[in-house]
Amino acid sequence: MKSVSIIISLLLILSLLLVAAGCTQAASSPTATVPSVTQQSSSKEEMVAFVREAVAYAHTHDKNVTLNEFSNPNGSFVRGDLYIYAYDFNGTTIAHPFSPEKLGVSRINEPDALGTLFITNLRNAAVNGSGFVEFSYKNPANKSIVEKKLGYVEKVDDAWWLGSGIYYGPVGPMTSPSGNNTAASPSRTG
């Protein structure tokens, strides 16, 4: 009889722990606006692999389905501090998980925090197939402080391109995430 009450007690405790664990996990919000501040910054290599995965997804799925997935803040193309954005070659935003107000808006002449036409530079890199562009932008995960950002883009086809980016420090002399000084050229392709 004592062993039955011990088993029942253990099952009750286990059930309470399982319920408590489920109740303490943060729910994902469909109105999320920025990636989590607490997550570790992604590397340049992770960003490139992420964009390449998104391009492969775009090649194997319907374009509307793909753009909806890229615009979903809780979708499979939002991971930690990385997310995918999509533009057409006129600089019009066609997918963005955290700036739905920018959808359908041409940003080709929009400057970054230091006056550089960053969407133009990103588009120019995509025209060449792929590339990196450095720019300065408010980091919403860090009190909207202007920071250096490295963007990587790839052309999907002749109509549109995808990109992602990583923040890597305060604005000053441009130093890439790998530590190379790039002050002579704030925009590179590769």
N, CA, C and O atoms as a DFTB+ gen file, in Angstrom:
760 C
 N C O
     1  1       0.820      -1.183       0.000
     2  2       0.000       0.000       0.000
     3  2       0.869       1.254       0.000
     4  3       0.545       2.250      -0.646
     5  1       1.984       1.186       0.741
     6  2       2.880       2.338       0.808
     7  2       3.519       2.611      -0.547
     8  3       3.696       3.775      -0.907
     9  1       3.868       1.588      -1.303
    10  2       4.487       1.777      -2.615
    11  2       3.501       2.401      -3.610
    12  3       3.917       3.161      -4.485
    13  1       2.215       2.096      -3.493
    14  2       1.208       2.693      -4.362
    15  2       1.096       4.186      -4.079
    16  3       1.002       4.986      -5.010
    17  1       1.106       4.567      -2.815
    18  2       1.005       5.994      -2.478
    19  2       2.270       6.743      -2.891
    20  3       2.187       7.920      -3.242
    21  1       3.424       6.108      -2.860
    22  2       4.664       6.741      -3.324
    23  2       4.594       6.957      -4.832
    24  3       4.969       8.021      -5.325
    25  1       4.120       5.961      -5.560
    26  2       3.996       6.088      -7.019
    27  2       3.006       7.191      -7.372
    28  3       3.264       7.995      -8.268
    29  1       1.888       7.233      -6.680
    30  2       0.888       8.270      -6.938
    31  2       1.475       9.644      -6.619
    32  3       1.264      10.601      -7.364
    33  1       2.213       9.738      -5.509
    34  2       2.846      11.012      -5.140
    35  2       3.855      11.441      -6.188
    36  3       3.893      12.613      -6.563
    37  1       4.671      10.516      -6.667
    38  2       5.653      10.830      -7.700
    39  2       4.976      11.268      -8.998
    40  3       5.419      12.224      -9.635
    41  1       3.916      10.583      -9.389
    42  2       3.179      10.964     -10.598
    43  2       2.560      12.345     -10.443
    44  3       2.551      13.139     -11.383
    45  1       2.042      12.627      -9.246
    46  2       1.452      13.945      -8.994
    47  2       2.520      15.033      -9.074
    48  3       2.292      16.083      -9.675
    49  1       3.679      14.789      -8.475
    50  2       4.774      15.756      -8.526
    51  2       5.253      15.945      -9.957
    52  3       5.470      17.075     -10.394
    53  1       5.420      14.855     -10.687
    54  2       5.839      14.932     -12.086
    55  2       4.832      15.716     -12.915
    56  3       5.216      16.542     -13.742
    57  1       3.544      15.461     -12.696
    58  2       2.500      16.192     -13.425
    59  2       2.562      17.681     -13.116
    60  3       2.447      18.510     -14.019
    61  1       2.743      18.023     -11.848
    62  2       2.840      19.437     -11.463
    63  2       4.057      20.102     -12.094
    64  3       3.985      21.252     -12.527
    65  1       5.169      19.383     -12.148
    66  2       6.374      19.936     -12.773
    67  2       6.162      20.157     -14.269
    68  3       6.589      21.177     -14.811
    69  1       5.510      19.218     -14.931
    70  2       5.249      19.373     -16.361
    71  2       4.317      20.551     -16.621
    72  3       4.531      21.313     -17.564
    73  1       3.295      20.704     -15.803
    74  2       2.374      21.834     -15.960
    75  2       3.099      23.141     -15.694
    76  3       2.926      24.112     -16.430
    77  1       3.909      23.170     -14.646
    78  2       4.647      24.395     -14.316
    79  2       5.628      24.755     -15.425
    80  3       5.786      25.931     -15.752
    81  1       6.282      23.762     -16.003
    82  2       7.228      24.044     -17.092
    83  2       6.510      24.652     -18.282
    84  3       7.025      25.579     -18.906
    85  1       5.360      24.157     -18.598
    86  2       4.590      24.710     -19.706
    87  2       4.096      26.115     -19.421
    88  3       3.961      26.927     -20.336
    89  1       3.828      26.404     -18.170
    90  2       3.304      27.726     -17.813
    91  2       4.392      28.783     -17.736
    92  3       4.091      29.975     -17.794
    93  1       5.637      28.380     -17.609
    94  2       6.695      29.367     -17.453
    95  2       7.396      29.701     -18.755
    96  3       8.223      30.613     -18.786
    97  1       7.091      28.990     -19.827
    98  2       7.720      29.302     -21.106
    99  2       7.065      30.527     -21.707
   100  3       5.847      30.694     -21.642
   101  1       7.900      31.397     -22.303
   102  2       7.365      32.600     -22.934
   103  2       6.581      32.224     -24.174
   104  3       7.053      31.453     -25.010
   105  1       5.402      32.762     -24.287
   106  2       4.596      32.522     -25.487
   107  2       5.090      33.410     -26.598
   108  3       5.450      34.564     -26.363
   109  1       5.112      32.884     -27.812
   110  2       5.517      33.722     -28.938
   111  2       4.341      34.600     -29.325
   112  3       3.206      34.137     -29.448
   113  1       4.634      35.857     -29.512
   114  2       3.590      36.832     -29.786
   115  2       3.493      37.107     -31.272
   116  3       4.513      37.344     -31.918
   117  1       2.287      37.082     -31.834
   118  2       2.163      37.399     -33.246
   119  2       2.433      38.870     -33.529
   120  3       2.553      39.266     -34.688
   121  1       2.530      39.683     -32.481
   122  2       2.810      41.103     -32.678
   123  2       4.240      41.446     -32.284
   124  3       4.550      42.610     -32.030
   125  1       5.113      40.445     -32.230
   126  2       6.509      40.692     -31.895
   127  2       7.096      41.702     -32.867
   128  3       6.777      41.687     -34.056
   129  1       7.960      42.586     -32.356
   130  2       8.492      43.619     -33.228
   131  2       9.985      43.526     -33.457
   132  3      10.479      44.027     -34.468
   133  1      10.725      42.897     -32.546
   134  2      12.170      42.803     -32.734
   135  2      12.669      41.463     -32.241
   136  3      12.047      40.848     -31.375
   137  1      13.788      41.001     -32.782
   138  2      14.389      39.787     -32.256
   139  2      14.810      39.991     -30.804
   140  3      15.037      41.123     -30.377
   141  1      14.914      38.924     -30.062
   142  2      15.254      39.001     -28.645
   143  2      16.630      39.596     -28.420
   144  3      17.578      39.309     -29.151
   145  1      16.725      40.439     -27.386
   146  2      17.981      41.088     -27.034
   147  2      18.951      40.083     -26.419
   148  3      20.166      40.221     -26.559
   149  1      18.414      39.077     -25.739
   150  2      19.260      38.168     -24.987
   151  2      19.963      37.126     -25.848
   152  3      20.837      36.414     -25.352
   153  1      19.612      37.022     -27.096
   154  2      20.197      35.981     -27.911
   155  2      21.554      36.409     -28.453
   156  3      21.765      37.573     -28.793
   157  1      22.453      35.463     -28.525
   158  2      23.803      35.714     -28.977
   159  2      23.808      36.119     -30.445
   160  3      23.016      35.619     -31.243
   161  1      24.705      37.024     -30.787
   162  2      24.815      37.487     -32.167
   163  2      25.284      36.357     -33.072
   164  3      26.143      35.551     -32.712
   165  1      24.695      36.329     -34.243
   166  2      25.070      35.332     -35.234
   167  2      26.365      35.739     -35.924
   168  3      26.727      36.916     -35.953
   169  1      27.042      34.769     -36.467
   170  2      28.284      35.030     -37.189
   171  2      27.982      35.366     -38.643
   172  3      26.873      35.152     -39.132
   173  1      28.974      35.887     -39.305
   174  2      28.877      36.194     -40.732
   175  2      28.564      34.916     -41.520
   176  3      27.744      34.938     -42.438
   177  1      29.206      33.823     -41.168
   178  2      28.995      32.550     -41.859
   179  2      27.575      32.036     -41.649
   180  3      26.962      31.515     -42.580
   181  1      27.050      32.178     -40.438
   182  2      25.676      31.759     -40.162
   183  2      24.685      32.597     -40.975
   184  3      23.698      32.074     -41.492
   185  1      24.957      33.899     -41.083
   186  2      24.088      34.783     -41.849
   187  2      24.067      34.363     -43.321
   188  3      22.997      34.281     -43.923
   189  1      25.227      34.099     -43.897
   190  2      25.309      33.694     -45.303
   191  2      24.563      32.380     -45.515
   192  3      23.798      32.255     -46.471
   193  1      24.772      31.408     -44.648
   194  2      24.084      30.118     -44.767
   195  2      22.572      30.302     -44.649
   196  3      21.810      29.629     -45.344
   197  1      22.143      31.193     -43.789
   198  2      20.723      31.472     -43.586
   199  2      20.099      32.052     -44.857
   200  3      19.024      31.622     -45.276
   201  1      20.769      33.023     -45.467
   202  2      20.257      33.616     -46.705
   203  2      20.225      32.572     -47.812
   204  3      19.258      32.509     -48.571
   205  1      21.246      31.769     -47.913
   206  2      21.274      30.729     -48.951
   207  2      20.146      29.723     -48.755
   208  3      19.550      29.259     -49.727
   209  1      19.853      29.386     -47.508
   210  2      18.723      28.499     -47.220
   211  2      17.407      29.149     -47.666
   212  3      16.537      28.478     -48.220
   213  1      17.268      30.443     -47.423
   214  2      16.049      31.166     -47.812
   215  2      15.911      31.220     -49.330
   216  3      14.806      31.076     -49.853
   217  1      17.005      31.422     -50.036
   218  2      16.965      31.437     -51.506
   219  2      16.549      30.057     -52.023
   220  3      15.743      29.962     -52.948
   221  1      17.086      29.003     -51.441
   222  2      16.694      27.645     -51.846
   223  2      15.205      27.433     -51.583
   224  3      14.515      26.821     -52.399
   225  1      14.712      27.922     -50.472
   226  2      13.284      27.825     -50.151
   227  2      12.465      28.571     -51.201
   228  3      11.442      28.069     -51.666
   229  1      12.914      29.764     -51.570
   230  2      12.209      30.569     -52.582
   231  2      12.152      29.853     -53.930
   232  3      11.177      29.990     -54.670
   233  1      13.195      29.092     -54.243
   234  2      13.227      28.367     -55.517
   235  2      12.317      27.142     -55.526
   236  3      11.979      26.638     -56.596
   237  1      11.915      26.660     -54.360
   238  2      11.123      25.425     -54.299
   239  2       9.689      25.638     -53.812
   240  3       8.939      24.673     -53.670
   241  1       9.303      26.878     -53.558
   242  2       7.952      27.175     -53.081
   243  2       7.326      28.297     -53.909
   244  3       8.028      29.093     -54.533
   245  1       6.015      28.344     -53.902
   246  2       5.276      29.422     -54.551
   247  2       5.732      30.772     -53.984
   248  3       5.971      30.887     -52.782
   249  1       5.852      31.779     -54.828
   250  2       6.364      33.081     -54.395
   251  2       5.498      33.700     -53.303
   252  3       6.036      34.235     -52.333
   253  1       4.171      33.644     -53.434
   254  2       3.309      34.227     -52.404
   255  2       3.458      33.511     -51.069
   256  3       3.496      34.155     -50.020
   257  1       3.542      32.192     -51.100
   258  2       3.756      31.410     -49.880
   259  2       5.095      31.806     -49.256
   260  3       5.200      32.003     -48.045
   261  1       6.100      31.916     -50.098
   262  2       7.443      32.278     -49.640
   263  2       7.457      33.650     -48.989
   264  3       8.000      33.810     -47.896
   265  1       6.866      34.644     -49.647
   266  2       6.855      36.000     -49.092
   267  2       6.076      36.062     -47.791
   268  3       6.461      36.790     -46.877
   269  1       4.988      35.312     -47.692
   270  2       4.241      35.260     -46.429
   271  2       5.088      34.654     -45.316
   272  3       5.063      35.123     -44.179
   273  1       5.835      33.610     -45.654
   274  2       6.698      32.982     -44.645
   275  2       7.801      33.947     -44.193
   276  3       8.102      34.029     -43.002
   277  1       8.398      34.670     -45.135
   278  2       9.453      35.627     -44.781
   279  2       8.901      36.802     -43.978
   280  3       9.640      37.411     -43.204
   281  1       7.631      37.132     -44.143
   282  2       7.023      38.251     -43.418
   283  2       6.453      37.843     -42.062
   284  3       5.995      38.699     -41.305
   285  1       6.474      36.578     -41.753
   286  2       5.911      36.081     -40.499
   287  2       6.937      36.202     -39.366
   288  3       7.964      35.525     -39.393
   289  1       6.667      37.068     -38.358
   290  2       7.626      37.222     -37.262
   291  2       7.815      35.954     -36.434
   292  3       8.790      35.844     -35.691
   293  1       6.901      35.002     -36.551
   294  2       7.021      33.727     -35.849
   295  2       7.317      32.580     -36.806
   296  3       7.180      31.411     -36.444
   297  1       7.721      32.914     -38.021
   298  2       7.949      31.913     -39.051
   299  2       9.316      31.258     -38.974
   300  3      10.117      31.541     -38.082
   301  1       9.559      30.385     -39.920
   302  2      10.798      29.606     -39.919
   303  2      12.012      30.401     -40.390
   304  3      13.133      29.895     -40.329
   305  1      11.815      31.639     -40.860
   306  2      12.949      32.456     -41.287
   307  2      13.183      33.646     -40.362
   308  3      13.644      34.707     -40.782
   309  1      12.854      33.435     -39.107
   310  2      13.241      34.330     -38.018
   311  2      13.881      33.422     -36.990
   312  3      13.215      32.589     -36.375
   313  1      15.194      33.592     -36.810
   314  2      15.947      32.723     -35.894
   315  2      16.917      33.568     -35.086
   316  3      17.914      34.063     -35.612
   317  1      16.618      33.724     -33.818
   318  2      17.482      34.538     -32.971
   319  2      17.530      35.952     -33.498
   320  3      16.493      36.594     -33.664
   321  1      18.731      36.443     -33.763
   322  2      18.882      37.807     -34.265
   323  2      18.848      37.868     -35.795
   324  3      18.999      38.947     -36.369
   325  1      18.655      36.742     -36.454
   326  2      18.587      36.716     -37.923
   327  2      17.148      36.629     -38.410
   328  3      16.314      35.937     -37.826
   329  1      16.883      37.338     -39.476
   330  2      15.609      37.235     -40.171
   331  2      15.846      37.586     -41.633
   332  3      16.831      38.237     -41.981
   333  1      14.924      37.140     -42.481
   334  2      15.031      37.378     -43.921
   335  2      14.138      38.541     -44.310
   336  3      13.009      38.667     -43.835
   337  1      14.670      39.398     -45.190
   338  2      13.857      40.438     -45.828
   339  2      13.964      40.243     -47.329
   340  3      14.943      39.687     -47.827
   341  1      12.934      40.712     -48.053
   342  2      12.913      40.546     -49.512
   343  2      12.530      41.865     -50.174
   344  3      11.680      42.604     -49.679
   345  1      13.180      42.143     -51.311
   346  2      12.944      43.358     -52.092
   347  2      12.892      43.000     -53.567
   348  3      13.476      42.009     -54.006
   349  1      12.184      43.824     -54.319
   350  2      12.303      43.705     -55.763
   351  2      13.452      44.618     -56.200
   352  3      14.023      45.334     -55.378
   353  1      13.784      44.592     -57.479
   354  2      14.943      45.359     -57.932
   355  2      14.659      46.854     -58.092
   356  3      15.545      47.615     -58.481
   357  1      13.422      47.278     -57.792
   358  2      13.113      48.710     -57.705
   359  2      13.320      49.226     -56.284
   360  3      13.140      50.414     -56.016
   361  1      13.700      48.322     -55.371
   362  2      13.914      48.710     -53.986
   363  2      12.652      48.689     -53.144
   364  3      12.627      49.246     -52.046
   365  1      11.605      48.050     -53.648
   366  2      10.342      47.957     -52.912
   367  2      10.373      46.750     -51.988
   368  3      10.718      45.643     -52.403
   369  1      10.012      46.974     -50.738
   370  2       9.964      45.899     -49.757
   371  2       8.813      44.967     -50.110
   372  3       7.668      45.400     -50.236
   373  1       9.128      43.680     -50.269
   374  2       8.071      42.710     -50.566
   375  2       7.901      41.683     -49.445
   376  3       6.933      40.922     -49.448
   377  1       8.832      41.652     -48.485
   378  2       8.675      40.820     -47.286
   379  2       9.579      41.372     -46.190
   380  3      10.740      41.703     -46.431
   381  1       9.031      41.465     -44.989
   382  2       9.810      41.882     -43.822
   383  2       9.030      41.501     -42.575
   384  3       7.899      41.953     -42.400
   385  1       9.609      40.677     -41.700
   386  2       8.849      40.207     -40.539
   387  2       8.634      41.259     -39.451
   388  3       7.716      41.115     -38.643
   389  1       9.445      42.298     -39.407
   390  2       9.351      43.261     -38.311
   391  2       9.006      44.675     -38.749
   392  3       8.936      45.576     -37.913
   393  1       8.790      44.888     -40.034
   394  2       8.385      46.200     -40.532
   395  2       7.268      46.051     -41.561
   396  3       7.455      46.380     -42.733
   397  1       6.104      45.554     -41.126
   398  2       5.020      45.363     -42.089
   399  2       4.567      46.674     -42.728
   400  3       4.004      46.664     -43.823
   401  1       4.802      47.785     -42.066
   402  2       4.436      49.089     -42.628
   403  2       5.284      49.444     -43.841
   404  3       4.917      50.344     -44.596
   405  1       6.408      48.763     -44.049
   406  2       7.287      49.020     -45.190
   407  2       6.917      48.198     -46.424
   408  3       7.436      48.450     -47.511
   409  1       6.022      47.213     -46.266
   410  2       5.637      46.384     -47.416
   411  2       4.999      47.248     -48.493
   412  3       4.102      48.045     -48.219
   413  1       5.471      47.078     -49.714
   414  2       4.961      47.853     -50.838
   415  2       5.576      49.233     -50.972
   416  3       5.198      50.002     -51.856
   417  1       6.528      49.551     -50.096
   418  2       7.164      50.872     -50.098
   419  2       8.546      50.766     -50.751
   420  3       9.347      49.903     -50.395
   421  1       8.810      51.655     -51.710
   422  2      10.142      51.703     -52.302
   423  2      11.072      52.414     -51.330
   424  3      10.797      53.532     -50.892
   425  1      12.170      51.754     -51.002
   426  2      13.152      52.313     -50.062
   427  2      14.480      52.581     -50.778
   428  3      15.511      52.771     -50.132
   429  1      14.450      52.594     -52.096
   430  2      15.673      52.710     -52.891
   431  2      16.444      53.984     -52.562
   432  3      17.673      53.992     -52.631
   433  1      15.751      55.056     -52.208
   434  2      16.414      56.323     -51.878
   435  2      16.436      56.610     -50.388
   436  3      16.693      57.741     -49.976
   437  1      16.170      55.595     -49.578
   438  2      16.175      55.767     -48.125
   439  2      17.607      55.677     -47.598
   440  3      18.294      54.683     -47.834
   441  1      18.057      56.707     -46.889
   442  2      19.419      56.659     -46.345
   443  2      19.475      55.906     -45.017
   444  3      18.478      55.796     -44.303
   445  1      20.659      55.393     -44.707
   446  2      20.873      54.830     -43.382
   447  2      21.114      55.980     -42.401
   448  3      20.924      57.140     -42.767
   449  1      21.513      55.699     -41.208
   450  2      21.692      56.722     -40.183
   451  2      22.789      57.727     -40.524
   452  3      22.814      58.826     -39.972
   453  1      23.694      57.359     -41.429
   454  2      24.786      58.268     -41.812
   455  2      24.617      58.828     -43.219
   456  3      25.524      59.475     -43.742
   457  1      23.461      58.584     -43.837
   458  2      23.177      59.167     -45.140
   459  2      23.487      58.296     -46.339
   460  3      23.284      58.733     -47.472
   461  1      23.968      57.085     -46.135
   462  2      24.267      56.171     -47.240
   463  2      22.980      55.519     -47.743
   464  3      22.143      55.104     -46.942
   465  1      22.819      55.430     -49.042
   466  2      21.644      54.771     -49.616
   467  2      21.839      53.254     -49.530
   468  3      22.247      52.608     -50.495
   469  1      21.541      52.714     -48.367
   470  2      21.873      51.317     -48.080
   471  2      21.056      50.331     -48.909
   472  3      21.590      49.296     -49.307
   473  1      19.781      50.612     -49.184
   474  2      18.986      49.691     -50.005
   475  2      19.529      49.683     -51.430
   476  3      19.571      48.634     -52.073
   477  1      19.943      50.843     -51.925
   478  2      20.566      50.907     -53.251
   479  2      21.820      50.043     -53.270
   480  3      22.045      49.294     -54.221
   481  1      22.632      50.141     -52.231
   482  2      23.864      49.354     -52.162
   483  2      23.572      47.858     -52.051
   484  3      24.246      47.039     -52.675
   485  1      22.553      47.505     -51.244
   486  2      22.179      46.099     -51.137
   487  2      21.664      45.576     -52.478
   488  3      22.022      44.475     -52.897
   489  1      20.835      46.356     -53.140
   490  2      20.309      45.966     -54.448
   491  2      21.439      45.781     -55.457
   492  3      21.443      44.813     -56.217
   493  1      22.401      46.713     -55.465
   494  2      23.522      46.608     -56.396
   495  2      24.327      45.331     -56.166
   496  3      24.800      44.715     -57.121
   497  1      24.483      44.933     -54.905
   498  2      25.174      43.678     -54.613
   499  2      24.366      42.502     -55.150
   500  3      24.932      41.555     -55.695
   501  1      23.032      42.560     -54.997
   502  2      22.168      41.473     -55.477
   503  2      22.164      41.388     -56.994
   504  3      22.077      40.294     -57.552
   505  1      22.259      42.528     -57.670
   506  2      22.320      42.533     -59.139
   507  2      23.498      41.681     -59.606
   508  3      23.413      40.999     -60.628
   509  1      24.588      41.724     -58.859
   510  2      25.782      40.950     -59.187
   511  2      25.697      39.498     -58.725
   512  3      26.657      38.744     -58.880
   513  1      24.567      39.102     -58.163
   514  2      24.394      37.728     -57.698
   515  2      24.307      37.629     -56.198
   516  3      23.373      37.039     -55.654
   517  1      25.308      38.221     -55.517
   518  2      25.322      38.217     -54.055
   519  2      26.388      39.198     -53.586
   520  3      27.214      39.659     -54.374
   521  1      26.362      39.507     -52.313
   522  2      27.394      40.374     -51.780
   523  2      27.094      40.889     -50.391
   524  3      25.999      40.713     -49.857
   525  1      28.093      41.525     -49.825
   526  2      28.028      42.126     -48.497
   527  2      27.964      43.640     -48.622
   528  3      28.570      44.227     -49.519
   529  1      27.229      44.262     -47.721
   530  2      27.152      45.723     -47.655
   531  2      27.175      46.118     -46.185
   532  3      26.434      45.570     -45.369
   533  1      28.029      47.067     -45.862
   534  2      28.065      47.613     -44.510
   535  2      27.298      48.921     -44.479
   536  3      27.401      49.732     -45.399
   537  1      26.534      49.122     -43.425
   538  2      25.791      50.363     -43.261
   539  2      25.547      50.598     -41.782
   540  3      25.886      49.756     -40.950
   541  1      24.964      51.733     -41.456
   542  2      24.674      52.094     -40.069
   543  2      23.169      52.200     -39.906
   544  3      22.486      52.869     -40.680
   545  1      22.664      51.520     -38.875
   546  2      21.213      51.464     -38.720
   547  2      20.862      51.339     -37.244
   548  3      21.642      50.811     -36.452
   549  1      19.685      51.828     -36.885
   550  2      19.223      51.697     -35.497
   551  2      18.981      50.234     -35.186
   552  3      18.293      49.529     -35.924
   553  1      19.558      49.789     -34.081
   554  2      19.379      48.404     -33.661
   555  2      18.192      48.346     -32.695
   556  3      18.317      48.765     -31.545
   557  1      17.045      47.833     -33.144
   558  2      15.866      47.815     -32.285
   559  2      16.034      46.924     -31.061
   560  3      15.317      47.088     -30.073
   561  1      16.970      45.985     -31.115
   562  2      17.219      45.107     -29.978
   563  2      18.185      45.732     -28.973
   564  3      18.463      45.139     -27.930
   565  1      18.702      46.933     -29.281
   566  2      19.642      47.617     -28.378
   567  2      19.228      49.084     -28.239
   568  3      19.999      49.992     -28.548
   569  1      18.005      49.295     -27.771
   570  2      17.492      50.640     -27.481
   571  2      17.518      51.560     -28.695
   572  3      17.592      52.779     -28.543
   573  1      17.458      50.998     -29.891
   574  2      17.484      51.752     -31.160
   575  2      18.728      52.616     -31.317
   576  3      18.697      53.649     -31.986
   577  1      19.810      52.191     -30.702
   578  2      21.098      52.867     -30.866
   579  2      21.623      52.571     -32.267
   580  3      21.537      51.436     -32.736
   581  1      22.163      53.581     -32.933
   582  2      22.734      53.378     -34.262
   583  2      24.003      52.547     -34.123
   584  3      24.913      52.891     -33.369
   585  1      24.042      51.454     -34.864
   586  2      25.190      50.553     -34.847
   587  2      25.585      50.207     -36.274
   588  3      24.833      50.429     -37.222
   589  1      26.771      49.664     -36.395
   590  2      27.224      49.156     -37.688
   591  2      26.490      47.845     -37.951
   592  3      26.267      47.042     -37.045
   593  1      26.125      47.654     -39.209
   594  2      25.422      46.438     -39.603
   595  2      26.044      45.921     -40.891
   596  3      26.358      46.691     -41.799
   597  1      26.215      44.620     -40.957
   598  2      26.688      43.962     -42.167
   599  2      25.519      43.213     -42.758
   600  3      24.951      42.330     -42.115
   601  1      25.155      43.560     -43.986
   602  2      24.084      42.866     -44.685
   603  2      24.663      41.952     -45.738
   604  3      25.687      42.253     -46.353
   605  1      23.994      40.829     -45.938
   606  2      24.366      39.908     -47.013
   607  2      23.112      39.654     -47.841
   608  3      22.047      39.377     -47.289
   609  1      23.235      39.749     -49.165
   610  2      22.096      39.575     -50.061
   611  2      22.422      38.573     -51.159
   612  3      23.581      38.374     -51.525
   613  1      21.364      37.945     -51.677
   614  2      21.479      37.063     -52.839
   615  2      20.266      37.254     -53.728
   616  3      19.139      37.429     -53.263
   617  1      20.532      37.215     -55.000
   618  2      19.491      37.313     -56.026
   619  2      18.704      36.006     -56.063
   620  3      19.292      34.925     -56.079
   621  1      17.371      36.104     -56.076
   622  2      16.525      34.924     -56.245
   623  2      16.336      34.669     -57.736
   624  3      16.529      33.554     -58.220
   625  1      15.955      35.724     -58.454
   626  2      15.827      35.692     -59.909
   627  2      15.889      37.138     -60.392
   628  3      16.273      38.024     -59.628
   629  1      15.524      37.387     -61.622
   630  2      15.642      38.744     -62.160
   631  2      14.630      39.724     -61.575
   632  3      14.690      40.918     -61.870
   633  1      13.709      39.246     -60.758
   634  2      12.673      40.113     -60.199
   635  2      12.906      40.507     -58.742
   636  3      12.462      41.573     -58.315
   637  1      13.603      39.654     -57.965
   638  2      13.717      39.948     -56.532
   639  2      14.947      39.321     -55.897
   640  3      15.592      38.439     -56.463
   641  1      15.251      39.818     -54.681
   642  2      16.415      39.365     -53.929
   643  2      16.096      39.312     -52.439
   644  3      15.149      39.936     -51.960
   645  1      16.922      38.544     -51.721
   646  2      16.749      38.352     -50.286
   647  2      17.990      38.790     -49.537
   648  3      19.085      38.833     -50.098
   649  1      17.815      39.113     -48.273
   650  2      18.961      39.460     -47.454
   651  2      18.689      39.259     -45.986
   652  3      17.565      38.996     -45.557
   653  1      19.765      39.394     -45.227
   654  2      19.720      39.378     -43.778
   655  2      20.897      40.220     -43.308
   656  3      21.727      40.635     -44.116
   657  1      20.972      40.470     -42.023
   658  2      22.072      41.288     -41.525
   659  2      22.388      41.006     -40.077
   660  3      21.582      40.447     -39.334
   661  1      23.601      41.413     -39.693
   662  2      24.027      41.289     -38.299
   663  2      24.610      42.621     -37.843
   664  3      25.364      43.267     -38.571
   665  1      24.253      43.015     -36.642
   666  2      24.836      44.198     -36.017
   667  2      26.147      43.798     -35.378
   668  3      26.293      42.686     -34.871
   669  1      27.116      44.730     -35.408
   670  2      28.400      44.353     -34.826
   671  2      29.144      45.490     -34.162
   672  3      30.375      45.488     -34.150
   673  1      28.450      46.445     -33.618
   674  2      29.137      47.425     -32.792
   675  2      28.748      48.851     -33.078
   676  3      27.999      49.137     -34.012
   677  1      29.271      49.751     -32.252
   678  2      28.943      51.172     -32.391
   679  2      29.498      51.757     -33.680
   680  3      30.486      51.271     -34.230
   681  1      28.848      52.800     -34.142
   682  2      29.303      53.480     -35.356
   683  2      30.627      54.162     -35.059
   684  3      30.802      54.774     -34.005
   685  1      31.535      54.054     -35.976
   686  2      32.872      54.633     -35.887
   687  2      33.584      54.198     -37.143
   688  3      32.945      54.011     -38.178
   689  1      34.899      54.032     -37.081
   690  2      35.589      53.485     -38.260
   691  2      35.001      52.121     -38.576
   692  3      34.853      51.280     -37.689
   693  1      34.667      51.904     -39.836
   694  2      34.044      50.643     -40.238
   695  2      35.030      49.500     -40.063
   696  3      36.079      49.461     -40.707
   697  1      34.676      48.562     -39.175
   698  2      35.453      47.355     -38.964
   699  2      34.492      46.192     -39.111
   700  3      33.475      46.133     -38.420
   701  1      34.801      45.285     -39.988
   702  2      33.892      44.170     -40.250
   703  2      33.874      43.219     -39.061
   704  3      34.770      43.271     -38.219
   705  1      32.852      42.336     -38.978
   706  2      32.776      41.381     -37.886
   707  2      34.006      40.491     -37.771
   708  3      34.274      39.953     -36.697
   709  1      34.765      40.324     -38.861
   710  2      35.966      39.500     -38.799
   711  2      37.174      40.288     -38.303
   712  3      38.267      39.742     -38.157
   713  1      36.959      41.605     -38.040
   714  2      38.027      42.424     -37.504
   715  2      38.810      43.180     -38.550
   716  3      39.716      43.936     -38.198
   717  1      38.502      43.009     -39.815
   718  2      39.231      43.717     -40.866
   719  2      38.741      45.142     -40.977
   720  3      37.534      45.382     -40.991
   721  1      39.645      46.080     -41.053
   722  2      39.275      47.478     -41.212
   723  2      38.814      47.693     -42.642
   724  3      39.527      47.370     -43.592
   725  1      37.601      48.249     -42.789
   726  2      37.063      48.484     -44.125
   727  2      36.685      49.947     -44.282
   728  3      35.759      50.273     -45.025
   729  1      37.399      50.836     -43.586
   730  2      37.054      52.256     -43.610
   731  2      37.124      52.836     -45.011
   732  3      36.410      53.791     -45.316
   733  1      37.957      52.289     -45.855
   734  2      38.097      52.830     -47.200
   735  2      36.871      52.557     -48.059
   736  3      36.609      53.283     -49.018
   737  1      36.120      51.516     -47.720
   738  2      34.976      51.157     -48.552
   739  2      33.823      50.662     -47.687
   740  3      33.838      49.514     -47.244
   741  1      32.812      51.519     -47.436
   742  2      31.698      51.085     -46.608
   743  2      30.796      50.066     -47.307
   744  3      29.886      49.524     -46.679
   745  1      31.025      49.801     -48.570
   746  2      30.199      48.835     -49.292
   747  2      31.106      47.904     -50.072
   748  3      31.993      48.344     -50.804
   749  1      30.865      46.587     -49.902
   750  2      31.634      45.632     -50.687
   751  2      30.701      44.573     -51.203
   752  3      29.634      44.325     -50.641
   753  1      31.112      43.964     -52.263
   754  2      30.366      42.830     -52.779
   755  2      31.306      41.654     -52.855
   756  3      32.525      41.810     -52.931
   757  1      30.724      40.485     -52.833
   758  2      31.579      39.313     -52.924
   759  2      30.808      38.070     -53.128
   760  3      31.391      36.991     -53.225
